[in-house]
Amino acid sequence: MRIFALAILTIGAASAALPAQAQTYDPRYPVCLHVYNRGINYYECAYTSLAQCNMSASGRSAQCEINPYFAHASQEPSARRYKRYRNDY
């Protein structure tokens, strides 16, 4: 029983020691700037176009990316579904 309690305590302490991750993408904007800054990577999702983001990324160690969680993103086109008409001759 002591080993089980020690294992639970160890798992709890290890999970509490890990840093919490915040949401990295803002779903209000379609384009994000991924900034690489001395070991700290973060996203700035405040751009409405790739051109606007590229101007901000110019001269920095950063890259523009399409926001996969954009709220108004169009879904991938699915296969067309054709209506089947019955032949009632």
C-alpha positions as CSV (number, residue, x, y, z in Angstrom):
1,M,0.0,0.0,0.0
2,R,2.9,2.3,0.7
3,I,4.3,1.8,-2.8
4,F,1.0,2.7,-4.3
5,A,0.7,5.9,-2.3
6,L,4.2,6.9,-3.1
7,A,3.5,6.3,-6.8
8,I,0.4,8.5,-6.7
9,L,2.4,11.2,-4.9
10,T,5.2,11.1,-7.4
11,I,2.9,11.3,-10.4
12,G,1.0,14.2,-8.8
13,A,4.3,16.1,-8.0
14,A,5.6,15.5,-11.6
15,S,2.4,16.7,-13.2
16,A,2.3,19.8,-11.0
17,A,5.9,20.7,-11.9
18,L,5.2,20.8,-15.6
19,P,4.5,24.3,-17.0
20,A,0.9,24.9,-18.2
21,Q,0.4,25.6,-21.8
22,A,-1.9,28.4,-22.9
23,Q,-3.9,28.4,-26.1
24,T,-1.5,29.4,-28.8
25,Y,-3.9,30.2,-31.6
26,D,-6.5,33.0,-31.6
27,P,-9.5,31.8,-33.5
28,R,-10.5,35.4,-34.5
29,Y,-7.7,35.8,-37.1
30,P,-6.9,33.7,-40.1
31,V,-3.1,34.2,-40.1
32,C,-0.6,33.7,-37.3
33,L,3.1,34.8,-36.9
34,H,5.2,32.1,-35.4
35,V,8.1,33.9,-33.7
36,Y,11.4,32.1,-32.8
37,N,13.1,34.1,-30.1
38,R,16.1,32.7,-28.2
39,G,14.5,29.4,-27.4
40,I,11.0,30.8,-26.7
41,N,8.6,30.1,-29.5
42,Y,5.2,31.9,-29.5
43,Y,2.4,32.8,-31.9
44,E,0.9,36.2,-32.6
45,C,-2.5,35.6,-34.2
46,A,-3.5,39.1,-35.1
47,Y,-3.2,39.3,-38.9
48,T,-5.9,39.3,-41.6
49,S,-3.7,38.4,-44.5
50,L,-0.4,36.7,-45.3
51,A,0.9,39.9,-46.9
52,Q,0.2,41.8,-43.6
53,C,1.9,39.1,-41.6
54,N,4.9,38.9,-44.0
55,M,5.5,42.6,-43.5
56,S,5.6,42.1,-39.8
57,A,7.9,39.0,-40.1
58,S,10.4,40.8,-42.3
59,G,13.8,41.0,-40.6
60,R,12.8,38.8,-37.7
61,S,13.2,35.2,-37.0
62,A,9.6,34.5,-37.7
63,Q,7.3,32.7,-40.1
64,C,3.7,33.3,-41.1
65,E,1.3,30.3,-40.9
66,I,-2.4,29.8,-41.6
67,N,-4.4,29.5,-38.4
68,P,-5.9,26.0,-38.3
69,Y,-8.4,27.2,-35.6
70,F,-9.7,30.2,-37.5
71,A,-13.4,30.5,-36.6
72,H,-14.6,31.3,-40.1
73,A,-12.3,28.9,-41.9
74,S,-13.9,27.1,-44.8
75,Q,-14.0,23.4,-44.5
76,E,-12.1,21.2,-47.0
77,P,-14.3,20.5,-50.0
78,S,-15.9,17.2,-49.5
79,A,-16.8,14.9,-52.4
80,R,-19.8,16.1,-54.3
81,R,-22.9,14.2,-53.6
82,Y,-25.2,13.7,-56.5
83,K,-28.8,13.1,-56.1
84,R,-30.0,9.8,-57.4
85,Y,-33.2,9.9,-59.3
86,R,-35.3,6.8,-59.4
87,N,-36.5,5.5,-62.8
88,D,-40.1,4.9,-62.3
89,Y,-41.0,3.8,-65.9
